[in-house]
């Protein structure tokens, strides 16, 4: 059975979020845009922006962002971050 392909490119925009740690120990969110061709699965890099909001790591249940990951031993972990409010 043959597959019918469209002549129109099927490219989707995807947003990827990660965090970087600054030298002062605080974290900032990185937003990256990539474009994926759904027919070929080819990915092209787009813009990358480091956002200004600063975060601190927390163990509390009161957090703004959570990033889950697997450790080298295969166990699940979570990095919880709380936005640091600027004092004027």
C-alpha positions as CSV (number, residue, x, y, z in Angstrom):
1,X,0.0,0.0,0.0
2,X,1.4,3.4,-0.9
3,X,1.2,6.5,1.2
4,X,0.0,9.8,-0.2
5,X,2.2,12.8,0.8
6,X,1.0,16.3,0.6
7,X,3.0,18.8,-1.5
8,X,2.7,21.3,1.4
9,X,5.4,21.2,4.0
10,X,4.1,20.1,7.4
11,X,6.4,22.1,9.7
12,X,5.5,22.6,13.3
13,X,6.9,25.0,15.8
14,X,8.0,23.5,19.1
15,X,9.0,25.3,22.3
16,X,11.6,23.7,24.6
17,X,12.2,25.0,28.1
18,X,15.2,24.4,30.3
19,X,17.1,26.2,33.1
20,X,20.6,27.5,33.5
21,X,22.4,28.3,36.7
22,X,24.1,31.7,37.0
23,X,27.3,32.2,38.8
24,X,25.4,33.6,41.8
25,X,23.5,30.3,42.3
26,X,20.2,31.5,40.9
27,X,18.5,29.9,37.9
28,X,17.0,31.5,34.8
29,X,14.6,29.9,32.3
30,X,15.8,29.3,28.7
31,X,13.2,29.2,25.9
32,X,14.3,27.6,22.7
33,X,12.2,27.4,19.5
34,X,12.7,24.6,17.0
35,X,10.9,23.7,13.8
36,X,10.1,20.1,13.0
37,X,9.2,18.8,9.5
38,X,6.6,16.2,10.4
39,X,7.2,14.2,7.2
40,X,10.9,13.8,7.5
41,X,11.3,14.4,11.3
42,X,14.1,16.9,10.4
43,X,14.6,19.6,13.1
44,X,15.8,23.1,12.5
45,X,17.0,25.3,15.2
46,X,15.2,28.6,15.9
47,X,15.7,31.4,18.4
48,X,16.9,30.9,21.9
49,X,16.1,33.4,24.7
50,X,17.3,33.5,28.3
51,X,14.4,35.1,30.3
52,X,15.1,37.7,32.9
53,X,13.1,36.1,35.8
54,X,15.4,34.6,38.4
55,X,14.6,31.4,40.3
56,X,15.9,29.8,43.5
57,X,15.8,26.1,44.3
58,X,13.3,25.0,46.9
59,X,12.2,21.8,48.6
60,X,8.8,23.3,49.6
61,X,5.5,22.4,48.0
62,X,5.2,26.1,47.1
63,X,7.1,26.3,43.8
64,X,6.5,28.0,40.4
65,X,8.4,25.6,38.1
66,X,9.2,21.9,38.3
67,X,11.6,20.0,36.1
68,X,11.6,16.2,36.4
69,X,14.5,14.1,35.3
70,X,16.0,10.7,35.7
71,X,19.3,10.3,37.6
72,X,22.2,8.3,36.3
73,X,21.0,5.3,38.4
74,X,17.5,5.5,36.7
75,X,15.7,7.0,39.7
76,X,13.3,9.9,39.2
77,X,14.1,13.3,40.6
78,X,12.5,16.8,40.5
79,X,14.1,20.2,40.6
80,X,11.6,22.7,42.1
81,X,12.2,26.4,41.5
82,X,10.5,29.5,43.0
83,X,10.6,32.9,41.4
84,X,12.7,35.4,43.3
85,X,10.9,38.6,43.8
86,X,13.0,41.7,43.2
87,X,13.1,44.1,46.1
88,X,13.3,47.8,45.2
